[in-house]
Amino acid sequence: AAGVIQSPRHLIKEKRETATLKCYPIPRHDTVYWYQQGPGQDPQFLISFYEKMQSDKGSIPDRFSAQQFSDYHSELNMSSLELGDSALYFCASSLGGQWAYEQYFGPGTRLTVT
Amino acid sequence: AQSVTQLDSQVPVFEEAPVELRCNYSSSVSVYLFWYVQYPNQGLQLLLKYLSGSTLVKGINGFEAEFNKSQTSFHLRKPSVHISDTAEYFCAVSDTLGGATNKLIFGTGTLLAVQP
């Protein structure tokens, strides 16, 4: 069965650079979530989209922005990168509404900021 | 708002022994409860979920969990573990308010270390 695809899988950037992470949800899923997992920490919710509109927002820095496109894929844009942004970034997808609890996670993008 | 507490950061256990990973939650509204497993350098895989109905839920790989509303707990159990069960286990909660999306709130994780 098709799974959530994230690209790239690994990314190395320097401080103050920008990064773009991409997420391709499972076919027919119209909902995307982004989570950030710092080293040795639990995943923290960043932001979610339903039908191409932002639905909920968590502890996402103002330097980050995200959107969901017409084909339902999503991109997380990160600017002015800081060392503390080094983390594993997960995307999850689901059907929306009453099925929104059934989230399927991608393999993650490991971002290293040097 | 919801929160999740996983009381044990690490649980060492011998192969073929039983194991219980503890999870307690706090919420002012009804919740859905989940257990996810994360193998090294991999994503999160859903082990099992509690939505409603029977308080004992069975998941993949022989795991099961019991929802206890009065104790606000959702402990994960396996009667006999294997070396391959070594991984990080996360308990998570989401509300049941029925919005368009349902963010997950995770606990800090428990490392299950199975020894031969």
Boltz contact constraints between the chains, C-beta under 6 A:
constraints:
  - contact:
      token1: [A, 31]
      token2: [B, 101]
      max_distance: 6.0
  - contact:
      token1: [A, 42]
      token2: [B, 106]
      max_distance: 6.0
  - contact:
      token1: [A, 42]
      token2: [B, 108]
      max_distance: 6.0
  - contact:
      token1: [A, 42]
      token2: [B, 109]
      max_distance: 6.0
  - contact:
      token1: [A, 43]
      token2: [B, 106]
      max_distance: 6.0
  - contact:
      token1: [A, 45]
      token2: [B, 103]
      max_distance: 6.0
  - contact:
      token1: [A, 48]
      token2: [B, 101]
      max_distance: 6.0
  - contact:
      token1: [A, 50]
      token2: [B, 100]
      max_distance: 6.0
  - contact:
      token1: [A, 50]
      token2: [B, 101]
      max_distance: 6.0
  - contact:
      token1: [A, 55]
      token2: [B, 100]
      max_distance: 6.0
  - contact:
      token1: [A, 55]
      token2: [B, 101]
      max_distance: 6.0
  - contact:
      token1: [A, 56]
      token2: [B, 101]
      max_distance: 6.0
  - contact:
      token1: [A, 56]
      token2: [B, 103]
      max_distance: 6.0
  - contact:
      token1: [A, 96]
      token2: [B, 100]
      max_distance: 6.0
  - contact:
      token1: [A, 100]
      token2: [B, 101]
      max_distance: 6.0
  - contact:
      token1: [A, 100]
      token2: [B, 102]
      max_distance: 6.0
  - contact:
      token1: [A, 101]
      token2: [B, 32]
      max_distance: 6.0
  - contact:
      token1: [A, 101]
      token2: [B, 94]
      max_distance: 6.0
  - contact:
      token1: [A, 101]
      token2: [B, 102]
      max_distance: 6.0
  - contact:
      token1: [A, 105]
      token2: [B, 43]
      max_distance: 6.0
  - contact:
      token1: [A, 105]
      token2: [B, 44]
      max_distance: 6.0
  - contact:
      token1: [A, 106]
      token2: [B, 43]
      max_distance: 6.0
  - contact:
      token1: [A, 107]
      token2: [B, 43]
      max_distance: 6.0
  - contact:
      token1: [A, 108]
      token2: [B, 43]
      max_distance: 6.0
